[in-house]
Amino acid sequence: MEVAAGRPGGDSVTPSKLGLFHLNAALYLLAMVVACVCVVGGVMSWQRYQERADERVEQERYGDVLKAARTEAEAFVNIDYRSAEESIDRVADGATGDFAKQYRSESTSVVELVKENESVMTGEILWAGVVDVDQDSATVLVATSGTVANVQTDNRATVRNFRLQLELQRVKGRWLTSDLQFVG
């Protein structure tokens, strides 16, 4: 039998059963609290990770929509009679739905008119902004600045600034213009 230092020789060092029970209960409670904290922390971390993933997807969607709208608007405001068919094809390539049908059906007459007037329209995008976007559609406003020169202007460049509203649809993974309107 072991005896405790500083105690009379007959006192045992073995803890009592009641003291052991309290120690075990306290350790069990501590383990449960630690486990709960770990579970709650893990759930919160997973939720934050999901939120960030959703934010990245949304940012990528905005970027893709803006890129498609800018490309379409640039094609629309840059037409040269010396390569009229290619100029028109660039716009048609980014179009879908009724806008694509209408644009293609009128492309022959537009090419003839551009060549007849020796039109050269150049432009650049000043700014573009997404007005509304969801998973498969978007509305974008675009401001352009440029010039038009043709036989009616004696081939002198005349300033032309446009404000365009583009409606885009996601078709087979591509953002395409379904409508293009001139706005204020």
C-alpha positions as CSV (number, residue, x, y, z in Angstrom):
1,M,0.0,0.0,0.0
2,E,1.2,3.5,-0.9
3,V,1.0,6.3,1.6
4,A,1.0,10.0,0.9
5,A,3.9,12.1,2.0
6,G,3.1,14.2,5.0
7,R,0.2,12.0,6.0
8,P,-0.1,9.5,8.7
9,G,1.1,6.1,7.5
10,G,-2.4,4.6,7.2
11,D,-3.8,7.1,4.6
12,S,-4.1,5.6,1.1
13,V,-3.1,7.6,-2.0
14,T,-5.9,6.0,-4.1
15,P,-8.6,8.4,-5.0
16,S,-12.0,7.8,-3.8
17,K,-14.7,6.5,-6.1
18,L,-16.7,9.6,-5.8
19,G,-13.7,11.8,-6.7
20,L,-13.0,9.6,-9.7
21,F,-16.6,9.9,-10.9
22,H,-16.5,13.7,-10.7
23,L,-13.2,13.8,-12.6
24,N,-14.6,11.5,-15.3
25,A,-17.8,13.5,-15.6
26,A,-15.8,16.7,-15.9
27,L,-13.5,15.3,-18.6
28,Y,-16.5,13.8,-20.5
29,L,-18.3,17.2,-20.4
30,L,-15.1,19.0,-21.6
31,A,-14.8,16.5,-24.4
32,M,-18.4,17.1,-25.4
33,V,-18.0,20.9,-25.4
34,V,-14.9,20.6,-27.5
35,A,-16.6,18.3,-30.0
36,C,-19.6,20.7,-30.2
37,V,-17.3,23.7,-30.8
38,C,-15.5,21.7,-33.6
39,V,-18.8,20.8,-35.3
40,V,-20.1,24.3,-35.1
41,G,-16.8,25.7,-36.4
42,G,-16.7,23.2,-39.2
43,V,-20.3,24.0,-40.3
44,M,-19.5,27.7,-40.2
45,S,-16.4,27.2,-42.2
46,W,-18.2,25.2,-44.8
47,Q,-21.0,27.8,-45.1
48,R,-18.4,30.6,-45.7
49,Y,-16.6,28.4,-48.3
50,Q,-19.9,27.9,-50.1
51,E,-20.7,31.7,-50.0
52,R,-17.3,32.5,-51.5
53,A,-17.8,29.9,-54.2
54,D,-21.2,31.4,-55.0
55,E,-19.6,34.9,-55.1
56,R,-16.9,33.7,-57.5
57,V,-19.5,32.2,-59.8
58,E,-21.5,35.4,-59.8
59,Q,-18.3,37.5,-60.5
60,E,-17.4,35.2,-63.4
61,R,-20.9,35.5,-64.8
62,Y,-20.7,39.4,-64.6
63,G,-17.3,39.2,-66.4
64,D,-18.5,36.9,-69.1
65,V,-21.6,39.1,-69.7
66,L,-19.6,42.3,-69.9
67,K,-17.1,40.7,-72.2
68,A,-19.8,39.4,-74.6
69,A,-21.7,42.8,-74.6
70,R,-18.5,44.8,-75.2
71,T,-17.5,42.5,-78.1
72,E,-20.9,42.8,-79.7
73,A,-21.1,46.5,-79.2
74,E,-17.6,47.0,-80.7
75,A,-18.6,44.9,-83.7
76,F,-21.7,46.9,-84.1
77,V,-19.9,50.3,-84.1
78,N,-17.0,49.2,-86.3
79,I,-18.0,48.7,-89.9
80,D,-15.9,49.3,-93.0
81,Y,-17.2,49.2,-96.6
82,R,-14.0,47.6,-97.7
83,S,-14.7,44.5,-95.5
84,A,-18.4,44.9,-95.1
85,E,-19.3,41.3,-95.1
86,E,-16.8,40.5,-92.3
87,S,-18.0,43.5,-90.3
88,I,-21.6,42.3,-90.5
89,D,-20.6,38.7,-89.8
90,R,-18.9,39.8,-86.5
91,V,-22.2,41.2,-85.3
92,A,-24.2,38.2,-86.5
93,D,-21.7,35.8,-84.7
94,G,-22.7,37.3,-81.4
95,A,-26.4,37.4,-82.0
96,T,-29.2,35.0,-81.3
97,G,-33.0,34.6,-81.6
98,D,-35.1,37.2,-83.4
99,F,-32.2,39.7,-83.4
100,A,-30.0,37.2,-85.2
101,K,-32.8,36.4,-87.7
102,Q,-33.5,40.1,-88.4
103,Y,-29.9,41.1,-88.7
104,R,-29.1,38.2,-91.0
105,S,-32.2,38.8,-93.2
106,E,-31.2,42.5,-93.6
107,S,-27.4,41.9,-93.9
108,T,-27.4,41.9,-97.7
109,S,-29.1,45.3,-98.0
110,V,-26.9,46.7,-95.2
111,V,-23.7,45.5,-97.0
112,E,-25.0,47.1,-100.3
113,L,-25.8,50.4,-98.5
114,V,-22.4,50.4,-96.7
115,K,-20.5,49.8,-99.9
116,E,-22.6,52.2,-101.9
117,N,-22.0,55.0,-99.4
118,E,-18.3,54.0,-98.8
119,S,-19.1,54.1,-95.1
120,V,-16.4,53.7,-92.5
121,M,-17.7,53.7,-88.9
122,T,-15.1,53.4,-86.1
123,G,-15.8,53.4,-82.4
124,E,-14.7,52.4,-79.0
125,I,-16.4,51.4,-75.8
126,L,-16.3,54.2,-73.2
127,W,-18.0,52.2,-70.5
128,A,-20.3,49.2,-70.0
129,G,-22.4,48.2,-67.1
130,V,-24.6,45.3,-66.1
131,V,-28.1,46.4,-65.3
132,D,-29.5,42.9,-64.5
133,V,-28.2,39.4,-64.7
134,D,-29.3,35.9,-63.8
135,Q,-28.1,32.5,-64.8
136,D,-29.3,32.7,-68.4
137,S,-30.1,36.3,-69.3
138,A,-28.7,39.8,-68.8
139,T,-29.2,43.4,-69.6
140,V,-26.2,45.6,-70.3
141,L,-25.9,49.3,-71.1
142,V,-22.9,50.4,-73.3
143,A,-21.7,53.9,-74.2
144,T,-19.6,54.2,-77.3
145,S,-17.7,57.0,-78.9
146,G,-16.7,57.1,-82.5
147,T,-16.9,58.6,-86.0
148,V,-18.6,57.9,-89.3
149,A,-17.2,58.9,-92.7
150,N,-19.1,58.3,-96.0
151,V,-20.0,60.0,-99.2
152,Q,-22.6,62.1,-97.5
153,T,-20.0,63.6,-95.2
154,D,-17.6,64.0,-98.1
155,N,-15.6,61.2,-96.4
156,R,-14.9,63.5,-93.4
157,A,-15.2,61.8,-90.0
158,T,-18.3,63.0,-88.1
159,V,-18.5,62.3,-84.4
160,R,-21.1,59.7,-83.4
161,N,-21.7,58.7,-79.9
162,F,-24.2,55.9,-79.1
163,R,-25.8,54.6,-76.0
164,L,-26.9,51.0,-76.5
165,Q,-28.9,48.5,-74.4
166,L,-28.1,44.9,-75.1
167,E,-30.2,42.0,-74.0
168,L,-28.2,38.8,-73.7
169,Q,-29.2,35.2,-73.5
170,R,-26.9,32.3,-72.5
171,V,-27.0,29.8,-75.3
172,K,-25.0,26.6,-75.1
173,G,-22.5,28.2,-72.7
174,R,-22.1,31.5,-74.7
175,W,-23.6,34.9,-73.9
176,L,-25.3,36.1,-77.2
177,T,-27.2,39.3,-77.9
178,S,-30.9,38.7,-78.3
179,D,-31.8,42.4,-78.7
180,L,-29.9,45.7,-79.3
181,Q,-31.6,49.1,-78.8
182,F,-30.4,52.6,-79.0
183,V,-31.2,54.5,-75.8
184,G,-31.1,58.1,-74.7
